Amino acid sequence: MKINYKYYFTALIVFVVACKENPKTTSTKSNESTATSSELQLSDSYEDLVDENMASFKLTPISHATAVVQFEDKTIYIDPTGGKDAFKNAPLPDLILITDIHGDHMNIETLKSLDLSKAKMIVPQAVAEKLPAEYTDQLLLLANGETKDVMGISIEAIPMYNLRKEALKFHEKGRGNGYVLTLGEERVYFSGDTEDIPEMRNLKNIDHAFVCMNLPYTMTVESAADAVLEFKPKNVYPYHYRGTDGLSDVKKFKKLVNSKNQAIKVTQLDWYPTK
């Protein structure tokens, strides 16, 4: 099925929400700095990404941790935020994957604005407890370490949590999920909000890794690079890289990775589009 991806370049993001200091909040008010166009230096074009990196699927960044994935005839929304306009030309979702309860991952206003009538929602228990009852029949619960086949796609829940003492309040172990999706012959990892935990370092055979790196909520670019160098994905994409002091230094991340392993391709996408 031929899909027109041009709309993703012109979609206006209504708002992007951020991880709050209270790990139990689901507020959608952002406390992260807004990116400026001068901060965004793309190392590869979108067309290069589609044509060269991904054999089995298409991915389009929406904002921060939000993406649209298309695999065969299925459309997957990852942590949908940004309101209806962010998805106004997108196919209706078959699957929704939500990693955590924070507003930049579970945004109830966005969910209510979308037509989710045919969608199944893959969520951890903590997210299920926060969602309105209207979604109960659509939910498929996945706990850390569990794997389910849904619509011909293998979905594995990977732990995501903080390690630093000062950051333990943000993401406790067992609450949220990172995900590994098997899309055809390719394994795709979305880290969610995490530090360089053993479960990430022990990942095997990852073709594409979307790895967070923002302070104080997740990890430094140094920690992210060190973890990536250990589990060695073929392709890695910094995402979720805006913190309280603006955007993380993703160029430094790329340099740290490629100074030790040039076989890992680091691609920076525009997760913080400007009008």
N, C-alpha and C positions, 0 to 999 in steps of 0.2 A: 504494500500500500504506500503510495507516494504522499508524503506529508510536506506541507509548506512550512519551513522553519523561519521564514523572514519575520514573522510577527514577533518573535522573541527579542529581536534587536530593537523594536520600537515600543515594546510594552512599558508602560509607566508604572513604577512602583509607588503605590499609595503611601505605604509606610513600611519600615522594617523595624522589627521589635528586637529587644535585647535581653540577654540573661540578666536577671535581677539578683541583688545580693542575697535576698531571702530565697533559699532553694525551694520553698513551698509555694511561691507566688506564681500566678499565671497572668500577671499584668502584661498588657501590650504596650505600655509606655517605654520608649527607648531611653537608655542611659549611656548609649555608645555614641561616639563621635561620628558625624557624617563625613563620608569620603568626598574629596574634591577631585576634579578631573585630572589635576596635575599629579595626584598620587597614584593614578592608575596607569601603569606602563605594561601593556600586554606583551607577553613574550611570543605568543602564537595567536594566529587568527582563529575565529570560530570555525571557518571552513577547513583549516588545517587540522583542527581537532577532530572534526567529523570524518574527514577523508583519511587521515593517517593513523589516528589512535584507536578508534572504536570500530570494530568489525561487525559486531552483532547488534548494536543498539545506537541510539542517538540521545545525547544529553544536552539540555540547554539550561544554563544558570538563570535563575530569576533574581534572587538577592540573598546575600548572607549565607544561610543554610538551606535555602529553598531552591529546588530544581525540578525540572520535568524530564522524565526518562521515557523513551519510546522504544519498545522491544516487540518486534513482529507486529501484531495487531493490538498490543496492550499499551496503555498509557499509565505511567506511575507518577504521582506527585510525592516528592520528598519534602516533609515538613512545610506544607503549604501556608504561606503568609503573604501579606501584601494586598489583600482584598481582591475582589472580583476582577478588577481591571488588569491585574497582573497575569491573569489566565484567560483574558477575554476572547482570544482566538485559538486557545488550546483545545485539543480534543477532550471530551469528558473523561475523567479518570476512571480506570478500572481498579486501581489500587492506590491507597493512601498509606504512606509509611510515616509515622510520627516517632521521634526519638525520645522526647522528654516533655515535661510539663511547663517549661518556661515559654513565655510568649513569643519568642523568636523561633519556636519549633511547633508548639501547639497553640494555634491562634483560632479561637472559637469563632470570632467575628468573620474571619476569612472562610472557615468551613461552612458557616451558615449562608454565606453569600454565593457559594458554588453549588452546582448541580451534582450532587454525589449519589444520585439515585441508583446507579449501577455499581458503585464502588464498594469494595471491601477495605477495611481499615486495619492495618497491622500496627498494634500498639502494645507497650508494656502496661502492666496492671495500674501503675500510678497514673498514667494518662487516661486509661479507661475510667478511673474513679473521678476524673475531672470533667469528662465530656458529658454533654447533655444526654438525657435518656433516649432521645430520638435516634441516636446512633447505635444503641445497644445491639440491635440485630445485625449490624454490619461489622461488628468488631471481631477480630481474631487476636486473642492475647498471645504474646510471645515473651517468654522470660529469658533472661541471660542464659546463653548456652543452648537454647532450644532452636530447632530448625523445622520449618513447615514448607511444604510445596503448595503454592497457591497459584492457580491459573497457569500451571506449567513452569512456574518460577520458584526455585529454591531460595528461601529467605532464612538466613541464620542470624540470630540475635547475639551481638557481641557486647560484653560489658562496656560501660563508659562511666568514668568517675574521676575524681580528683585525688592526687597524692600529697601535694604540698599541704602542710598543716594549716596555713592561712587560707587555703582554698577549699578545705573539706566541706565548708558550709554550702558551697555552690552545687555540687553534684555528688550525692552519696552513692556508694556501690550498691548495685542491684536495682536502682530506681529506673534508670533509662537504658535505652538500647542503641548501640551502633548496629549497622546491618551489613551483611555480606549477601549480595544478590548474585545468583548464577544466571546469566543471560546468554543463552546459547553456550558457546565455548568460553565465555569470559566471566571472571569473577570480579565483582565490583564492591568495594568497601566504602561505606559512609561512616565516618568516625563518630558523628554526633559530638557532644561536649565531653571531652576527655583529656587526660594527660597521657603521657607515654607509658601506659600501663602494661603489665606483662601479657595480658590477653591480646593487645595490639601487636606487641613485639613478636608474639608467637604465631601470628597469622601466616598461612602458607598459600602459595600459588595465587597471589592477588595480581590481577592484570591492571586494575585501575583503583587508586586509593584517593579518596577525598578526605583530607586531613585538616582538622581545625588547628588554629594557633592564635589565640588572643588572650591577653591578660586584662584583668586578673582571673578570668573565668575558666580558661582551659590551660594551655601551656605555651611556653616560649617557642620561638622559631628554632632555637638550638635543641630543645627537647624533641620537638616534632621531627627535625632532621635526623637526630640520633635514632629515634624509633624507626623511621623510614629506612635508614641504612641497615637496620637489623632485619626487618621483614621483607625488604627488597621487592616492592611492587614494580611492575614494568613501567607504569605511568603513575605519576602523583600530581594532584591538583590541590594547591592551598585553597581552602574555603573557610567560611566562618572566621575571618581574620581581622575583624574590627573589635577593638576593645575600648576601654575608657579613655585612652590617649590617642585614639585614631586607628589607622590601619597598621597592622604588623608589617615588618620588613620582609615581604615575601621574596624580594630579590636576594636577600641574605640567605633565606632558607634554600633557595635554588643553588646558590654558591656553595653552601655547606654540604648539600647532598652531592652535587656533581664534582666537588673537589676530591671526594673519596670514591664515588661510583658514578661514572659517566654513562653507564648503561641505563640508569633510571632517568626517564624523561620527565622533566618538571614543566608543567604547563600552567600558566596563570590565566584564568578566565575573569571576565568582568562581573564580579558578584555585587558591585556597588555602582550601578549605572546612574548617570546624571542625565537630566533632561536636555 
